[in-house]
């Protein structure tokens, strides 16, 4: 996997400790026996995680895994409350799931820019001696220590946020298709597993709202059990609303043309029932090759669907029809 793309990591977060309360007595000219005036300590700072659309990997958290907010200041005489510790804002990519690492529960889904969660709360400041005055005890020397800030280990998991996911076997032309319909510039080469991490591209159309497309690294048989790049990238398909199932028409077996399609569909179903239920647009690619047309027709006949799309991503043929089909699927309620 590319060392620049990290989609899971652990971090330690600790809120700032609260400041101690103060023991103090008023001392002013002509007031020889002033009463207690110790102020309260300030609250410790919180650690806040916030989603930022300009970040696309959790790599930075491999270099720094500990985050501690500022402590609250001690209380002072004259009933002066100590200052609050400054909150620590930690930016994470949009699409980050935050889990309590010990309990395993998800505490936040930061699915849009600006979404945030308080990951570790700062401790409350201790009370000064002004709070301990009673009728019998006019000059208490008691005070409270600040409470420690909350601390815990978190597990961060990045799930790509895209409306459309392109899935299929390695080397079927997913990266080429993404580069032709969007502003993305994925690595393209004539060998399997060229794409080693999800690549996003924004599709701008004149007749519809822009949408984000993700090129999901090639899935192979047994992916849900960890084969190949396996389960680590299947999770990135979960957030999509529509799947473009790309099939290489030149690699079809005339005796069983549906086999690649069935294999990928089975892998999605084994991983998640929700994935199998997502709308799929089946597309036969590489129709610029001489042998592809006859094999594509065999596929259509076996599937019983003469309207299955055929394209040549390399030659930019059939892409408008595909984009229209995607737009319609996104606008249809069952595409949510």
PyMOL commands that set and color helices and strands:
alter all, ss='L'
color gray80, all
select helices_A, chain A and resi 60-63+129-132+174-181+223-225+231-237+249-251+259-271+273-277+292-303+319-331+333-335
alter helices_A, ss='H'
color red, helices_A
select strands_A, chain A and resi 8-14+47-52+66-68+88-93+96-100+106-110+116-120+151-158+164-167+199-203+211-215+242-248+279-285+309-310
alter strands_A, ss='S'
color yellow, strands_A
deselect
rebuild
show_as cartoon
